[in-house]
Each structure stands twice: as C-alpha cells, then as structure tokens.
Amino acid sequence: MKPPFMPQGWGPGHRDENPLAAELDRIVVLAERDWRSLTGARILLTGGTGFFGTWIVEAFVRANRLYRLGARLHVLSRNPAAFLRKFPHLATEPSLEFPSGDIRAIPWPSGGCTHVLHAATATSGPVAMGDPEETYSVITEGTHHVLRLCREHGVKRCLLVTSGAVYGRQPSGITHVPETFHGGPDQTSPAAAYGEGKRAAELLAGIYSQRYGVETPIARCFAFVGPHLPLDVHFAVGNFIRDVLEGRTVAIKGDGTPRRSYLHPSDLVIWLLAILVRGQGGRAYNVGSEDDRSIREMAEAVVRAGAELWPDRPACDIVVAGSPQPGASIERYVPSCERARSELDLPEIIPLHEAILSTLRFHTST
C-alpha cells in the first residue's frame, strides 16, 4: 500500500527493511483520521513490549513520521532492554521512551501524558498459568493505579484493554457473544483469576468514567493470529503454525470441536486506536473476528496455507488426541462485533487465510 506522501527520512532511494512494512502502512493509512487526532499527544502505553504492544509501537512510529504528529510514546514494560535487543531499530527512535517498572507502582512520566493505553497484563508464562493471586493483583491493582494517576494528572482518555474471558464459558446456544451478555467465570475457581481480574478492571473503568471524568472505553479482545504471535505457549493456532513451519505432524490436544475466531493484528491496532480516541467512556467493545472455525478446521487451514507456500514439500498430517462426545455441547470463544461496526465503523479487513499466510511468511523471513 502506497502512503499518501513520504515521511521525513523516507525519500528516493529509501529502503524499508521491515518485513511487516506493507502491513504497518495499511494500519497507518486506513486509520489516518484517528492518528491525526493524536497530533501533539503524549501517550503512555503499558504492556508495550508484548504481542499487542509490539504492533502498536511499530505502527505509531510510522504514523508519527508520516503525518508529522509530533507525538511521543512512553512504552512501559518490565524489561525494555530485552525488547530493544530484539528490535534495535526502535532504540534510537526519538519519539519513543522506554521506562521500566511494575504497573502497580509506576511513576507518572516526567513530561506528562494526554492519553493512556493500558494493555499491561499477564496472558502467558508462570504468572498467568501458575500464580492466580499474582495474576489478579497485576490486573486489578495495576489498573487502579493507572486510573488514579490519570485522575490526579487530568488525563481525559484512557483505553482499558481487557478480554473475552470476562464472559466466562460462552453458552453453546450463543454463536457470537455480544457485549450485553452478562455471564462470567466461576468466581470460586483459581483458574478464573485472569477473567475475574479483567471484570474488576472493567468495573474500575466504569467508576472512573462516570465519577471522575477519566473517559475509559474498554476493548474486550478475543483471539488473534499474525506476526509476533508466540508459537510456543498455550495458543493453539500458534502451536499449529509452529508445527507446519517445522514440517511435522500438527497435534490437536483435545477433540478438535471447540470454535474460535482470529483477527489479524493490523486490524487489531486499527480497532484499538479507534476505541482509544472515539470510544465511549465506560463502554465495552468486543475486538475480534466473527469468522469462526473449529479447532480442527483451524489446523486444516494452517496446513493448507503451508502447502500453498511450499508446494514441493509434503503436507503435514493432523492428529487429534480426543474424540467428540455424542450430544456434548460445543465450546465457543467467538465475539459479536456489531457494536464496533455500527458505532465506530470498524470492519474486519484481513481474511483468515491471509492472516495465516502473513504469519508463516514472517517466520520464514526473520
């Protein structure tokens, strides 16, 4: 996609070596209205070096140059040095700062902020999987600390990133769960620490939006597939892509019947940006794809994409560990995104097949 004009430093002969240049340019151009609304902004991004944060930071840098926004982004994480070793081209970017710290005790940036994008949480690793008390603490105390800082420093816009986990188990009779469904996780189960933490964080967003004037729209994020997605944690689609990249059998641990949907991260950034600048404070917006597939169908889609990219290589086999139980209800994790479409004009742009191809190509080019 060709941008409408060249940013400073991108003149004739400029060679863009970023393997995601085309996808990042798509974000920048399609979200021009929302990027321009951040002219002169000072933005605090928490959780800035994870999957979501990496895409946001890369897109911000390009938009900031292209539209000459004069904006700055404070990218908070626990270990910015490790992130910058992986992305050294960002270490010298003048519009970025990389403070470190625990989200529950971070100081306010010395230059102040006009916007906050609060995406810090633990979605993988020992905290999320093995320490429910710490998981709940990071989410709830971290969110409360960020919102108190916003109130104290007069910040009017704070995007809270939460999760479809707030709905708990999706009833089998609801194919696409809307924001008006008020189910929830089993609040007595330690495994529900993540979902219950996000529910409590959303309550805080409502309180601060209504009582203190900190407009805090909520992005309830579902599942995603694209470059930078971890391939070695508990995300099934990432595991399938890893198996195909390595040319081995694709292993499905369950019976293959649960249904999921996956949004490409370039769409994700466009949606998060729109919710940040245009979403209603205290209101939740589902963020995801409505194109749902069974886990078995998803594995088959990844295998087909691999066969398309490498036609001379034998297609990977698929092995399903379990067998469907007759009469069992279908487990689902699929959003309705009607609210995002109708209120914020947010379509899904990248189809699933292209999202999978994008991920496979990325891992063969880096």
Buried (B, 14 or more C-beta within 10 A) or exposed (E): EEBEEEBEEBEEEEEEEBBBBEBBBBBBBBBBEBBEBBEEBBBBBBBBBBBBBBBBBBBBBBBBBBBEBEBBBBBBBEEBEEBBEEBEEBEEBEBBBBBBEEBBEBEBBEEEBBBBBBBBBBBBEEBBBEBBEBBBBBBBBBBBBBBBBBBEBEBEBBBBBBBBBBBBBBEEEBBBBEBEBEEBBEEEEEEBBBBBBBBBBBEBBBBBBEEBEBBBBBBBBBBBBBBBBBBEEEBBBBBBBBBBBEEEEBBBEBBBBBBBBBBBBBBBBBBBBBBBBBBBBBBBBBBBBBEBBBBBBBBBBBBBBBBEBBEEEEBBEBEBEEEBEEEEEEBBBBBBBEBBBEBBEBEBBBEBEEBBBBBBBBBEEE
